Amino acid sequence: MKYYTPEISEFHVGFEYETIGKKLNTSNGRYEDEWKKRVVSDDDGETQNPFDNFNYYLQTNKLRVKTLDQSDIESLDYVLHRKDVTMGYDEYCHKRHKEVLPPGNDSNLNVILKKGNNVIVYKNLEIVFSGTIKNKSELKKLLKQLGI
């Protein structure tokens, strides 16, 4: 897995990130580093507000975000349909579709093509987004904005 340090502008309710802290290893009595998954919430008391300590996390390299990968796309109910070796894209279609159909056969077909951080999203067989998506939170937000 690959990670990066996010910019403050990336944070929004629902944004997924990780912070590092110490955890007691009961077998040897020592504290060890442990990354903990977190989600920005509207202060439900369950998650940490990263804005409170963002400078601290940045200065100490204790905050990271996982870059978008296959497991993230699949967690949003998409399945890898094929790897296009020629173009270098991985093609994902929504679970409700058994296979990617030729244009015109299914007006509800949604497809995501991914090559590195470059993503192309098709809705109703038309390109509705082409650009850079760094992480799962960005993709999830985009799909919601597109009504997918």
Short mmCIF file of the C-alpha atoms (twelve columns), coordinates in Angstrom:
data_MODEL
# 
_entry.id   MODEL 
# 
loop_
_atom_site.group_PDB 
_atom_site.id 
_atom_site.type_symbol 
_atom_site.label_atom_id 
_atom_site.label_alt_id 
_atom_site.label_comp_id 
_atom_site.label_asym_id 
_atom_site.label_seq_id 
_atom_site.Cartn_x 
_atom_site.Cartn_y 
_atom_site.Cartn_z 
_atom_site.pdbx_PDB_model_num 
ATOM 1   C CA . MET A 1   0.000   0.000  0.000   1 
ATOM 2   C CA . LYS A 2   1.078   3.537  -0.732  1 
ATOM 3   C CA . TYR A 3   0.389   6.545  1.466   1 
ATOM 4   C CA . TYR A 4   0.777   10.332 1.270   1 
ATOM 5   C CA . THR A 5   0.430   13.331 3.574   1 
ATOM 6   C CA . PRO A 6   -2.783  15.213 2.743   1 
ATOM 7   C CA . GLU A 7   -3.349  18.943 2.452   1 
ATOM 8   C CA . ILE A 8   -5.806  20.618 4.827   1 
ATOM 9   C CA . SER A 9   -8.086  21.361 1.857   1 
ATOM 10  C CA . GLU A 10  -8.683  17.632 1.341   1 
ATOM 11  C CA . PHE A 11  -10.429 17.173 4.686   1 
ATOM 12  C CA . HIS A 12  -14.220 16.922 4.750   1 
ATOM 13  C CA . VAL A 13  -16.823 14.954 6.674   1 
ATOM 14  C CA . GLY A 14  -16.294 11.336 5.689   1 
ATOM 15  C CA . PHE A 15  -12.596 11.771 4.845   1 
ATOM 16  C CA . GLU A 16  -10.614 8.644  5.769   1 
ATOM 17  C CA . TYR A 17  -7.088  8.939  7.148   1 
ATOM 18  C CA . GLU A 18  -4.740  7.287  9.640   1 
ATOM 19  C CA . THR A 19  -2.817  8.589  12.630  1 
ATOM 20  C CA . ILE A 20  0.038   6.928  14.445  1 
ATOM 21  C CA . GLY A 21  0.197   6.429  18.164  1 
ATOM 22  C CA . LYS A 22  1.697   4.101  20.712  1 
ATOM 23  C CA . LYS A 23  0.259   0.749  21.766  1 
ATOM 24  C CA . LEU A 24  1.485   -1.409 24.610  1 
ATOM 25  C CA . ASN A 25  2.760   -4.783 23.456  1 
ATOM 26  C CA . THR A 26  1.695   -7.023 26.331  1 
ATOM 27  C CA . SER A 27  4.121   -9.774 25.399  1 
ATOM 28  C CA . ASN A 28  7.242   -7.649 25.894  1 
ATOM 29  C CA . GLY A 29  5.925   -4.667 27.876  1 
ATOM 30  C CA . ARG A 30  7.110   -2.134 25.288  1 
ATOM 31  C CA . TYR A 31  5.195   0.552  23.484  1 
ATOM 32  C CA . GLU A 32  5.130   0.182  19.704  1 
ATOM 33  C CA . ASP A 33  3.891   2.397  16.871  1 
ATOM 34  C CA . GLU A 34  0.408   1.600  15.629  1 
ATOM 35  C CA . TRP A 35  -1.516  3.244  12.759  1 
ATOM 36  C CA . LYS A 36  -5.185  3.784  13.566  1 
ATOM 37  C CA . LYS A 37  -7.864  4.375  10.918  1 
ATOM 38  C CA . ARG A 38  -9.978  7.464  11.425  1 
ATOM 39  C CA . VAL A 39  -12.810 9.261  9.663   1 
ATOM 40  C CA . VAL A 40  -13.619 12.964 9.865   1 
ATOM 41  C CA . SER A 41  -17.073 13.330 11.364  1 
ATOM 42  C CA . ASP A 42  -19.312 16.187 12.353  1 
ATOM 43  C CA . ASP A 43  -18.186 15.706 15.963  1 
ATOM 44  C CA . ASP A 44  -20.076 12.563 16.940  1 
ATOM 45  C CA . GLY A 45  -17.517 11.868 19.654  1 
ATOM 46  C CA . GLU A 46  -16.425 8.675  17.942  1 
ATOM 47  C CA . THR A 47  -13.727 10.094 15.705  1 
ATOM 48  C CA . GLN A 48  -11.006 12.667 16.078  1 
ATOM 49  C CA . ASN A 49  -11.245 16.102 14.516  1 
ATOM 50  C CA . PRO A 50  -7.990  16.439 12.519  1 
ATOM 51  C CA . PHE A 51  -8.229  20.229 12.344  1 
ATOM 52  C CA . ASP A 52  -7.477  20.488 16.066  1 
ATOM 53  C CA . ASN A 53  -4.032  18.951 15.746  1 
ATOM 54  C CA . PHE A 54  -3.319  19.120 12.035  1 
ATOM 55  C CA . ASN A 55  -0.083  21.135 12.403  1 
ATOM 56  C CA . TYR A 56  1.157   18.702 15.035  1 
ATOM 57  C CA . TYR A 57  0.455   15.724 12.779  1 
ATOM 58  C CA . LEU A 58  2.150   17.401 9.809   1 
ATOM 59  C CA . GLN A 59  5.255   18.399 11.740  1 
ATOM 60  C CA . THR A 60  5.678   14.962 13.281  1 
ATOM 61  C CA . ASN A 61  4.662   12.884 10.209  1 
ATOM 62  C CA . LYS A 62  1.949   11.157 12.218  1 
ATOM 63  C CA . LEU A 63  -0.886  11.437 9.690   1 
ATOM 64  C CA . ARG A 64  -1.261  9.666  6.369   1 
ATOM 65  C CA . VAL A 65  -3.826  8.765  3.727   1 
ATOM 66  C CA . LYS A 66  -3.825  5.617  1.633   1 
ATOM 67  C CA . THR A 67  -3.734  6.274  -2.099  1 
ATOM 68  C CA . LEU A 68  -6.610  4.933  -4.174  1 
ATOM 69  C CA . ASP A 69  -6.169  1.264  -5.028  1 
ATOM 70  C CA . GLN A 70  -8.158  -1.754 -6.188  1 
ATOM 71  C CA . SER A 71  -9.456  -2.628 -2.702  1 
ATOM 72  C CA . ASP A 72  -10.856 0.906  -2.289  1 
ATOM 73  C CA . ILE A 73  -12.758 0.761  -5.575  1 
ATOM 74  C CA . GLU A 74  -14.029 -2.726 -4.781  1 
ATOM 75  C CA . SER A 75  -15.235 -1.541 -1.343  1 
ATOM 76  C CA . LEU A 76  -17.566 0.830  -3.232  1 
ATOM 77  C CA . ASP A 77  -19.280 -2.152 -4.939  1 
ATOM 78  C CA . TYR A 78  -17.198 -2.184 -8.106  1 
ATOM 79  C CA . VAL A 79  -15.441 -5.255 -9.436  1 
ATOM 80  C CA . LEU A 80  -12.351 -5.485 -11.596 1 
ATOM 81  C CA . HIS A 81  -13.627 -6.389 -15.045 1 
ATOM 82  C CA . ARG A 82  -10.346 -6.413 -16.949 1 
ATOM 83  C CA . LYS A 83  -6.854  -5.020 -17.126 1 
ATOM 84  C CA . ASP A 84  -6.175  -3.261 -20.402 1 
ATOM 85  C CA . VAL A 85  -2.472  -3.890 -20.907 1 
ATOM 86  C CA . THR A 86  -2.345  -1.811 -24.093 1 
ATOM 87  C CA . MET A 87  -3.774  1.359  -22.519 1 
ATOM 88  C CA . GLY A 88  -2.583  0.608  -18.987 1 
ATOM 89  C CA . TYR A 89  -6.021  1.043  -17.384 1 
ATOM 90  C CA . ASP A 90  -7.799  -1.203 -14.918 1 
ATOM 91  C CA . GLU A 91  -11.497 -1.322 -15.787 1 
ATOM 92  C CA . TYR A 92  -14.085 -1.680 -13.031 1 
ATOM 93  C CA . CYS A 93  -17.835 -2.017 -13.397 1 
ATOM 94  C CA . HIS A 94  -20.481 -1.873 -10.716 1 
ATOM 95  C CA . LYS A 95  -21.346 -5.221 -9.095  1 
ATOM 96  C CA . ARG A 96  -24.862 -5.148 -10.491 1 
ATOM 97  C CA . HIS A 97  -23.394 -5.640 -13.976 1 
ATOM 98  C CA . LYS A 98  -21.996 -9.052 -14.817 1 
ATOM 99  C CA . GLU A 99  -19.896 -7.642 -17.640 1 
ATOM 100 C CA . VAL A 100 -19.272 -4.398 -19.459 1 
ATOM 101 C CA . LEU A 101 -21.830 -4.225 -22.238 1 
ATOM 102 C CA . PRO A 102 -21.342 -2.622 -25.643 1 
ATOM 103 C CA . PRO A 103 -22.578 1.000  -25.890 1 
ATOM 104 C CA . GLY A 104 -26.351 1.303  -26.107 1 
ATOM 105 C CA . ASN A 105 -27.195 -1.953 -24.328 1 
ATOM 106 C CA . ASP A 106 -27.521 -0.560 -20.792 1 
ATOM 107 C CA . SER A 107 -28.180 3.085  -20.065 1 
ATOM 108 C CA . ASN A 108 -27.417 2.585  -16.357 1 
ATOM 109 C CA . LEU A 109 -23.947 1.121  -16.806 1 
ATOM 110 C CA . ASN A 110 -21.304 2.791  -14.640 1 
ATOM 111 C CA . VAL A 111 -17.630 2.133  -15.306 1 
ATOM 112 C CA . ILE A 112 -14.455 3.367  -13.647 1 
ATOM 113 C CA . LEU A 113 -11.131 3.269  -15.468 1 
ATOM 114 C CA . LYS A 114 -8.009  3.719  -13.349 1 
ATOM 115 C CA . LYS A 115 -4.388  4.248  -14.337 1 
ATOM 116 C CA . GLY A 116 -2.257  5.385  -11.408 1 
ATOM 117 C CA . ASN A 117 -4.100  8.354  -9.904  1 
ATOM 118 C CA . ASN A 118 -5.864  9.086  -13.197 1 
ATOM 119 C CA . VAL A 119 -9.505  8.071  -13.184 1 
ATOM 120 C CA . ILE A 120 -12.213 8.187  -15.837 1 
ATOM 121 C CA . VAL A 121 -15.818 7.667  -14.720 1 
ATOM 122 C CA . TYR A 122 -18.553 6.694  -17.147 1 
ATOM 123 C CA . LYS A 123 -22.248 7.103  -16.342 1 
ATOM 124 C CA . ASN A 124 -24.839 6.008  -18.838 1 
ATOM 125 C CA . LEU A 125 -21.930 5.193  -21.146 1 
ATOM 126 C CA . GLU A 126 -20.743 8.825  -21.262 1 
ATOM 127 C CA . ILE A 127 -17.634 10.253 -19.625 1 
ATOM 128 C CA . VAL A 128 -18.770 12.303 -16.625 1 
ATOM 129 C CA . PHE A 129 -15.341 12.718 -15.004 1 
ATOM 130 C CA . SER A 130 -11.742 12.525 -16.113 1 
ATOM 131 C CA . GLY A 131 -9.020  13.594 -13.734 1 
ATOM 132 C CA . THR A 132 -6.925  12.808 -10.690 1 
ATOM 133 C CA . ILE A 133 -8.364  11.005 -7.679  1 
ATOM 134 C CA . LYS A 134 -5.899  10.543 -4.823  1 
ATOM 135 C CA . ASN A 135 -7.896  8.401  -2.386  1 
ATOM 136 C CA . LYS A 136 -11.089 6.497  -1.609  1 
ATOM 137 C CA . SER A 137 -12.700 9.490  0.127   1 
ATOM 138 C CA . GLU A 138 -12.328 11.620 -3.018  1 
ATOM 139 C CA . LEU A 139 -13.789 8.887  -5.226  1 
ATOM 140 C CA . LYS A 140 -16.687 8.283  -2.845  1 
ATOM 141 C CA . LYS A 141 -17.460 12.024 -2.734  1 
ATOM 142 C CA . LEU A 142 -17.250 12.298 -6.528  1 
ATOM 143 C CA . LEU A 143 -19.584 9.341  -7.116  1 
ATOM 144 C CA . LYS A 144 -22.106 10.916 -4.738  1 
ATOM 145 C CA . GLN A 145 -21.865 14.286 -6.537  1 
ATOM 146 C CA . LEU A 146 -22.410 12.514 -9.870  1 
ATOM 147 C CA . GLY A 147 -25.436 10.660 -8.552  1 
ATOM 148 C CA . ILE A 148 -23.825 7.260  -8.983  1 
# 
